[in-house]
């Protein structure tokens, strides 16, 4: 009788984001050298739309645009099974991504800058730096979320007072 929202689990978040970091990095390494002018135009358009949605504080679009950007970046990897897994991971982390972006304005601008930098690095052919930034980008979101959940866990305020 009514909807039930599952709780936020730092173990689940860590597992999902760790898998994303591993698999997306692998796919980006394969995909980046194959990205076309049309891919970069699509990435630029996604980033432009993302910038607008961040500035107008429209969190409903943040996860969707984040997913589109990440999938576009890895779209040329020619690894359909891994891409299907990453797609599912992005869908499973969508609510966490929107929460993470909602936590602070600085987090939103950081994500926006990192997305733009990843595209720039791929465009410049610096795949190693793009992969390193992608991993840091995903792991930073994970760390912020885990810290947020731990801070609000039952007994957290009592532990902080000790």
C-alpha positions in Angstrom: 0.0 0.0 0.0 2.1 2.8 -1.3 5.7 3.1 -2.6 8.7 2.2 -0.6 12.0 3.8 -1.2 15.0 1.6 -0.6 17.7 3.1 1.7 21.1 4.2 0.7 23.8 1.7 1.2 27.4 2.7 1.2 28.4 -0.9 0.3 26.1 -0.9 -2.7 27.3 2.6 -3.8 30.9 1.5 -3.5 30.4 -1.7 -5.5 28.5 0.0 -8.3 30.9 3.0 -8.6 33.9 0.7 -8.4 32.6 -1.4 -11.2 31.8 1.7 -13.2 35.3 3.1 -12.7 36.9 -0.2 -13.9 34.6 -0.9 -16.8 34.2 2.7 -18.1 37.9 3.2 -18.0 38.5 0.1 -20.1 35.8 1.1 -22.6 37.1 4.7 -22.8 40.6 3.4 -23.6 39.2 1.5 -26.5 36.6 4.1 -27.6 38.4 7.4 -27.4 40.7 6.9 -30.4 37.7 5.9 -32.5 35.5 8.9 -31.6 34.4 10.8 -34.7 33.7 14.4 -35.4 30.0 13.6 -35.1 30.6 12.0 -31.7 32.5 15.1 -30.5 29.6 17.3 -31.7 27.2 15.1 -29.8 29.4 15.3 -26.7 29.6 19.1 -27.0 25.8 19.3 -27.3 25.3 17.1 -24.2 27.8 19.2 -22.2 26.1 22.5 -23.3 22.7 21.1 -22.3 24.2 19.8 -19.0 25.6 23.3 -18.3 22.1 24.8 -18.7 20.4 22.2 -16.5 23.0 22.7 -13.8 22.6 26.4 -13.8 18.8 26.2 -13.8 18.9 23.7 -11.0 16.9 21.1 -12.8 18.1 17.8 -11.1 15.6 15.7 -13.1 17.9 16.0 -16.1 21.3 15.7 -14.4 21.3 11.9 -14.3 20.0 11.5 -17.8 22.6 13.9 -19.3 25.4 12.3 -17.2 24.4 8.9 -18.5 24.2 10.2 -22.1 27.7 11.8 -21.9 29.3 8.7 -20.3 27.8 6.4 -22.9 28.7 8.6 -25.8 32.3 8.7 -24.6 32.5 4.8 -24.6 30.3 4.2 -27.6 33.1 3.3 -30.0 34.7 0.6 -27.9 33.2 -2.2 -29.9 32.5 -4.2 -26.7 28.8 -4.8 -26.7 28.6 -7.0 -23.6 30.7 -4.6 -21.5 28.7 -1.7 -22.8 25.5 -3.4 -21.8 26.9 -3.9 -18.2 28.0 -0.2 -18.1 24.6 0.9 -19.3 23.0 -1.1 -16.5 25.4 0.3 -14.0 24.7 3.9 -15.1 20.9 3.2 -14.7 21.5 1.7 -11.2 23.6 4.7 -10.2 21.3 7.4 -11.6 19.6 8.3 -8.3 23.0 8.3 -6.6 24.4 10.6 -9.2 21.5 13.0 -8.9 21.9 13.0 -5.1 25.7 13.6 -5.3 25.1 16.5 -7.7 22.5 17.9 -5.4 24.7 17.9 -2.3 26.8 21.0 -3.2 26.9 23.6 -5.9 30.7 23.0 -6.1 30.1 19.3 -6.9 27.9 20.3 -9.8 30.5 22.7 -11.3 33.2 20.1 -10.7 31.3 17.5 -12.6 30.6 19.9 -15.4 34.3 20.9 -15.6 35.4 17.2 -15.5 33.0 16.3 -18.3 34.3 19.1 -20.5 37.9 18.2 -19.7 37.3 14.5 -20.6 35.9 15.4 -24.0 38.8 17.9 -24.5 41.4 15.2 -23.6 39.8 12.6 -25.9 39.6 15.2 -28.7 43.3 15.9 -28.2 44.2 12.2 -28.3 45.4 12.1 -24.7 43.5 8.9 -23.9 45.6 8.0 -20.8 44.8 11.4 -19.2 41.1 11.0 -20.1 41.0 7.6 -18.6 42.7 8.8 -15.4 40.3 11.7 -15.1 37.3 9.5 -15.7 38.4 7.2 -12.9 38.9 10.1 -10.5 35.6 11.6 -11.6 33.6 8.4 -10.8 35.5 7.7 -7.6 35.0 11.3 -6.3 31.2 10.9 -6.7 31.4 7.6 -4.8 33.5 9.2 -2.0 31.1 12.1 -1.6 28.1 9.8 -1.5 29.6 7.4 1.0 30.7 10.3 3.3 27.1 11.7 3.0 25.5 8.4 4.0 28.0 7.7 6.9 27.3 11.2 8.3 23.6 10.5 8.4 23.8 6.9 9.6 22.1 6.1 13.0 24.6 6.8 15.7 26.9 8.9 13.5 26.2 12.1 15.5 26.9 10.2 18.8 30.1 8.9 17.3 31.1 12.4 16.2 30.5 13.8 19.7 32.9 11.3 21.3 
